[in-house]
Amino acid sequence: MVTQEFDVVSYRRKSPLSLLYVQVLVAIIAGGLLGYYAPHYANAEWAKALGDGFIRLIKMVVGPIVFCTLVAGISQIQDAKRVGRVGLKALLYFEVVSTLALALGLIVANLLRPGAGLGMATDAGAVAKFASQAHSQSITHYLLNIIPESAVSAFGSGDLLQILLFSLLFGFAVSALGERARLVKEFVDQASSVMFKIIGFIVQVAPIAAFGAMAYTVGKYGPTALTSLLKLIAVFYLTAFVFVFFVLGAIARWAGFSIVRFLAYLKEELLIVLGASSSEAALPQLMEKLQSLGCSKHIVSLVVPTGYSFNLDGTNIYMTLATLFIAQSMGVELTLVQQLTIVGIAMLTSKGASGVAGAGFVTLAATLTVIDPALLPGMAILLGIDKFMSECRAITNFIGNGVAAIVVAKWEGDIDPVKLSVIAPSP
């Protein structure tokens, strides 16, 4: 796979309007204004199709990219024990940080109580489809669902966990065969370059997609309809801010880099994620830039795709915060045992959520089903604002996975300190 170095100097000399993240930002503002001043026009199928079409284009190539990068990374390592060691370190990191995210959501929800006193009416029928999906999220079903019925079905369904399993097995097999699989290695490497090129074509239409998605959202729901729920949105964003800059910030400083400079380094990708409400929209670019920061290819190829299923920090914050919000809005006080149970259950249900917009809503239904099925109708409260919540979830997930790759690379001693110095803390 050909990885281009990130030239900071030439990047800064570009005209602002020629930068993709500026174009996305302008498109988001324009879409919001259209939705506000002409809701009857923005709340149409054409606007929704622009955003949905972009997500489908991204999903079309995410599976093959994850397969190619993971197989290429594993096949380059002849020491299978090392792959296992990196994987165990990554999973350990994921579980610790996920627990911190879940705990933070609980603490903030109990302190600020965003749902207290709302007394909003609920509509059980509006969330029936999510509840039906949630009932299938038992532990047994979850574990069995990781195994695809066939290699083709894994890519056809787009299930990232299934693709990860097949990719790991394929990568280990290629690595074990050594020279006999040389042609397969070369093919996978070239296929990876082709897929990244396709992504390069797709992201050029990100501003159009961001415009349509934002216009449709504002046009459909309108600012007035969201007034009573602004507190929840603000609390969620505040919690995510605290998590990124204080929790991940402390972890980043330990690893030798600045979280602020890291976010500035990824500003294009962050705005693409914001516009698409999907952390998968910028997955290939994230992997390239992490390698440009000095992280070894095999660690990036293993940690980042795995993190998209096991390291969903934003989704974890949302799970605990939204569960308590629903309970508070319905006048249900959850006991300490129930709240701690949320943490344990969410550790499992959140693993089934990918970076796709709205996945967190389904996993929330799965969590509520286990905690207290009587809370399920309360999900109707969140239907109107889930789009705004999903953007914050996706951005936080994206940042968390970027930090995770650097931390694991640092832990392994497999990172170039000179390249990492681009985002080093100020003296």
Sequence and secondary structure as in RCSB ss.txt:
>XXXX:A:sequence
MVTQEFDVVSYRRKSPLSLLYVQVLVAIIAGGLLGYYAPHYANAEWAKALGDGFIRLIKMVVGPIVFCTLVAGIS
QIQDAKRVGRVGLKALLYFEVVSTLALALGLIVANLLRPGAGLGMATDAGAVAKFASQAHSQSITHYLLNIIPES
AVSAFGSGDLLQILLFSLLFGFAVSALGERARLVKEFVDQASSVMFKIIGFIVQVAPIAAFGAMAYTVGKYGPTA
LTSLLKLIAVFYLTAFVFVFFVLGAIARWAGFSIVRFLAYLKEELLIVLGASSSEAALPQLMEKLQSLGCSKHIV
SLVVPTGYSFNLDGTNIYMTLATLFIAQSMGVELTLVQQLTIVGIAMLTSKGASGVAGAGFVTLAATLTVIDPAL
LPGMAILLGIDKFMSECRAITNFIGNGVAAIVVAKWEGDIDPVKLSVIAPSP
>XXXX:A:secstr
       HHHHHHS GGGSHHHHHHHHHHHHHHHHHH HHHHSSHHHHHHHHHHHHHHHHHHHHHHHHHHHHHHH
T   HHHHHHHHHHHHHHHHHHHHHHHHHHHHHHHHH TTTT      GGGGHHHHHHHTT  HHHHHHHTS SS
HHHHHHHT HHHHHHHHHHHHHHHHHHGGGGHHHHHHHHHHHHHHHHHHHHHHTTHHHHHHHHHHHHHHHHHHHH
TGGGHHHHHHHHHHHHHIIIIIIHHHHHHHTS HHHHHHHTHHHHHHHHHHT GGGGHHHHHHHHHHTTB HHHH
HHHHHHHHHH  HHHHHHHHHHHHHHHHHTT    HHHHHHHHHHHHHHGGG  SSTTHHHHHHHHHHHHH GGG
GGGGGGGGGGHHHHHHHHHHHHHHHHHHHHHHHHHHHT B HHHHGGG    
